[in-house]
């Protein structure tokens, strides 16, 4: 609840201090709400709350009660805080700066809420549902939905503001993924060493990570080689390198990013 509160507050801050004063919209229901508030003169908070209610019901039916309550709490905090922050003047009148920093703050806020089990926008709920059966990330799904919504800003605020809105949301959706993955992002590791057994035993003992030995052959020498394969988190990467260096300084090491890990004894915290 604390992180959902902070994420919702950051989201509102990015809207009211950076985007709204410069007529730059966010995506999804929030973007629609900003345009409707501009056209009708009504408070943004009302649109943010009531337009999200149908998607909140979908989230309750498809994802669960805890998700729905967390989302309701986040949307309520967002609606109230945008109303309270509405009279604060914008930090900058430069639309590019507003798009960049507003997008960063929005993305961090949304990422915190999603990572904590909630959502701030109806399109995020739809994206989370599709993400369960799709290879695309939540941020990529949200960006797909918002291309059409952000494009409509050109008819309300002008096409230059629509383009600034695209910049803001591209930055935001990148920050969503970074915040959701955070320090839990995984790394695949390939190690080739004559001391493969010692390294494998050390990784098991000191990192608690399972390893797999693969058979390889050196193309130049034709010698048989053992290749160690394992997956670690980003936090464990430095320690892994230290373990390998202590045993065999000449070991070949290749590290790559992994989008998702399932099965085996590799445990990662699920978002929902």
N, C-alpha and C positions, 0 to 999 in steps of 0.2 A: 504493500500500500504506500509505503514511503517513496519508493522509486516511481510508482505510478503517479503519485502527487507531484514529485519533482519533474518527471517527464512532461506531464500536462502543463505545469507552470512554465517550463522552458518553451514548449510549443506555443503557448499564449504570448510569451515574451517575444519570440521570433515574429509572430504575426503582427502584434500591435506596435512594436517598437521599430521593426524593420520593413515588413512587407506592406501592410495596409496603408501606412502614411505615404508610401510611394506608388500606390495603386498597382502593386504586384500581388498576384494571387498564389495561393497554394493549390495543390491538386485535390481531387476527390470531392467529398461533400463539403469540405472546408472551402475549396475554391468556389463551388456553387453558392455557398452561404455568403462569401465575401461579395460576389457579384449581386446577389439578391439584396443584401444589406445596402449596397451602394445605390441600387435602382429604387428601392422602396423607402430608404431612410430609417428603417427599423434597426434595432440593435443586433449586432452580429451574433451575440451569445444565444439569442432565441433560435435563430436558424441553425446554429451548430448543434443545439440540443435536440430540437424536434425533427430535423431532417435525418438524424442518425438513429432515431428510435426504431424504424422498420428493420434496419440492418442489425440493430442490437437484438431484436427478436429472432432473426435468422441465426445469429451467433449463439443465442441461448438454446435453440433447437438442434443446431448442427455440431456445436463445439462443447457446450456445457454450461452449467449454472455458474461455476466459479469464474469462467471467462466472461460471462455476461455481466456479473456483478462487478468484476474488475473494470470492464469497459464502461459500465454505467458510472462508476466512481470517477474514472478518468475523464469522461465526457462532461460530467457535472463540474469537475474542477476546471476544465478547459473553458466551459461556457461562462462560469462565474468570473474567472480571472481575466478573460478577454474583455468582459464588461468593465471590470475595475481598472484595467490598464488602458482602456480606450482613450482616456483624456491625457495620457502621457505623450508628450511630443516625440516624434521620431528622432533616432540618434543621428541619422544622416539623410541628406536630401539627394545623395548620389544613388541613382537606381542600381548601378552595378554593384556598389558596396553593399547596398541593402539586399540585393539578390544573393550575393555570396555569403554574407554573415547570417542573413535570415535563413538561408537554406541549411547552413551548418547547424544552427541552433534548433531549427525544426527537426532535422534529421536525427540529432541526438535525442531530442525529446520523444519523438515517435519510437525510436529504437529502444529507449529505456522502458516505455510502456509495453511494447510488444514482448520484449525480453522478460518482463515481469508478469506476463500472462494476461495482458489486456490489449485494448486498441483505442485509437482516437478518431477513427474515420471509417465509414461504411465500406469504402473500397479496400481498406486494409483487412476487414473481416472477410470479404470475398477473396482477397489475395491469399490469406492464411488458409482458407478452405481449398483453393486451387493448388496451393503449395504442397499439400499433402499428397497430391497425385500428379505433380508436375515437376520437371527437372529445374524449373526456374525458381530463383530466390524470391522472397517476399517483396524486396525492393524492386526487382525487375517486373513483377506482376503489377505492383502499384503504379510504376512508371508507364506501363502499357495502357492502363485504364485512364491515366491522367493526361496522356497526349491529346485526347479528344476534348477533355474538359479545359485544359490550359489553352488550347487553340481558340476556344470560344471567348477567352478574355480579350481577344483582338476586337471583337464587336462591341465590347463594353468599355474598355479602357484604352483602346488603340493597339496597333500591331507591335509597336516598340515595347509596350508593357507586356504583351503576350510573350515576346521573345525573352524579356527579362524573367518572366515567370517560368519559362522553360529552363533557363539557366539555374534559377533558384531550386526548382524541383529536381533537376539532375543532380545537383550537389546534395540535396536532402536525401534522395534515394540511395546515394552512395554512403552517406553517413548512417542511414538506417541499417544497411548491411554490416558496416563496421561496428556499430554499437551492438547489434544483435549477436554477431559472432564474437566480438570482443577478444578477450584473451583465451577463449576456448577454441579458436581456430586451430585446425589440425595440420600436421606436417607428415608427409611420407618420407621415409629415410631409407636409402640404399647404401650399404657399407660393404666394401670389398677389402678383406685383410687376411693375411696368413694366420692371424690370431683370432679367427672368427669365433671359436668356441669360448675363449676368454671374454671377448667383447659381448657375446650373446648372454653369457652368464652374468656379467656385470650389469647389463641393461635390465635383466630380470630382477636382480637383487637390489640395485640402487634406484631404478626408476619404477619398478613394478610393472613394466610393459612386456608383453609377450613378443617374441621374435620368431621369424620364419627363415629357415636356411634354404636357399635356392642353389641349384647346381649351375655353374657357369664355366666358360672356357675362354682363356685369353686368346684373342685373335692373332697377336704377334708371336707369342711363345707357344701357344697350343697347350699350355698348362691348365689343369683343372683348378677351378676357383670356387670358393663358397661365397655366396652373396647373402648378406643379412638384410632382411626387410622388416621394418617395423613402422608403427604410426605413433606419434607423440603429439601433445599439445604444444602450442607456441611457447608457453611458459617453460616447458621441459626441454626445449631445443638447446638452450645454452648448456644445461647440465649434461645432456647427451653428448655434445661435442667435447665437453671436458672429460667425460668418462672414456671416450674413444681415444682422445689424445694421451691420456694417462697410460693406456695399454699399448697403443700403436700409433706413433706420430705420423707414420707414412701411409696410414689407411686411406683408401679412397672413399670419399663421402659425398653423396648427392642428396639434397633436400628439396622437396617440392611441396606446394600447397595442396590441400585436400578439401574439396567442397563439402563432403559429407562422409561420415563413418558410421557403419551399422554392424551389429553382430560381434562375435568373438567376445573377448573380455575387455573390449574398449568401451568405457562408459562415459557418456556425455550428458549433461543436463538438458532435458527437452524443454522447449518453450512452453508447450501446453501438455 
